[in-house]
Amino acid sequence: MAKHIKRISIQTVGFSMLLLGVAGVLLPLLNGIVFLIFGLVLLSLYSPLAKRILRYLGSKHPKAELLVVKVEGWVFKFVGE
């Protein structure tokens, strides 16, 4: 039961970060790219589609790959997976 709640919590936060990222891309007040990557990293824990998007992003933009690796380290340290 605890794993189920953890999964739902991570996915909820991931989708929230994606929404903040989209808002950040449209509004000049937020740094949308960071929120998009953070949301994708969270969702990639359980979603193969999010993993593919991160791999594609890393192959096209090497600087984004560095950010993805850094954010993955933070997420894995916090989430414990």
C-alpha positions as CSV (number, residue, x, y, z in Angstrom):
1,M,0.0,0.0,0.0
2,A,2.8,2.4,0.8
3,K,4.4,1.8,-2.6
4,H,1.2,2.6,-4.3
5,I,0.8,5.9,-2.4
6,K,4.5,6.8,-3.1
7,R,3.9,6.1,-6.8
8,I,0.8,8.3,-6.9
9,S,2.6,11.0,-5.0
10,I,5.6,11.0,-7.3
11,Q,3.4,11.1,-10.4
12,T,1.2,13.9,-9.0
13,V,4.3,16.0,-8.3
14,G,5.7,15.1,-11.7
15,F,2.6,16.3,-13.6
16,S,2.5,19.4,-11.4
17,M,6.1,20.2,-12.4
18,L,5.2,19.7,-16.1
19,L,2.3,22.1,-15.7
20,L,4.6,24.7,-14.0
21,G,7.1,24.1,-16.8
22,V,4.6,24.8,-19.5
23,A,3.5,27.9,-17.6
24,G,7.1,28.9,-17.2
25,V,7.7,28.7,-21.0
26,L,4.7,30.9,-21.6
27,L,5.3,33.4,-18.7
28,P,8.6,35.2,-18.3
29,L,8.6,34.9,-14.5
30,L,9.4,31.2,-14.2
31,N,12.3,29.1,-15.6
32,G,10.1,26.6,-17.4
33,I,12.8,24.4,-18.7
34,V,14.0,23.4,-15.3
35,F,10.4,22.5,-14.2
36,L,9.9,20.5,-17.4
37,I,13.0,18.5,-16.9
38,F,12.3,18.0,-13.2
39,G,8.8,16.8,-14.0
40,L,10.0,14.4,-16.8
41,V,12.6,13.0,-14.4
42,L,10.0,12.3,-11.8
43,L,7.6,10.7,-14.4
44,S,10.5,8.7,-15.9
45,L,10.6,6.6,-12.7
46,Y,7.4,4.9,-13.8
47,S,6.8,6.0,-17.5
48,P,8.8,4.6,-20.5
49,L,7.5,7.5,-22.6
50,A,9.1,10.1,-20.2
51,K,12.4,8.1,-20.3
52,R,12.3,8.2,-24.1
53,I,11.7,12.0,-24.1
54,L,14.6,12.5,-21.8
55,R,16.9,10.4,-23.9
56,Y,15.8,12.3,-27.1
57,L,16.4,15.6,-25.3
58,G,19.8,14.5,-24.2
59,S,20.8,13.4,-27.7
60,K,19.8,16.6,-29.3
61,H,21.0,19.0,-26.6
62,P,24.2,18.0,-24.7
63,K,23.8,20.9,-22.2
64,A,20.3,19.7,-21.4
65,E,21.8,16.2,-20.8
66,L,24.0,17.6,-18.1
67,L,21.0,19.2,-16.4
68,V,19.0,15.9,-16.7
69,V,21.8,14.0,-15.1
70,K,22.1,16.5,-12.2
71,V,18.3,16.5,-11.6
72,E,18.2,12.7,-11.7
73,G,20.8,12.6,-9.0
74,W,18.8,14.9,-6.8
75,V,15.6,13.0,-7.5
76,F,17.1,9.6,-6.8
77,K,18.7,10.8,-3.6
78,F,15.4,12.3,-2.4
79,V,13.1,9.5,-3.6
80,G,15.5,6.7,-2.9
81,E,15.2,4.7,-6.1
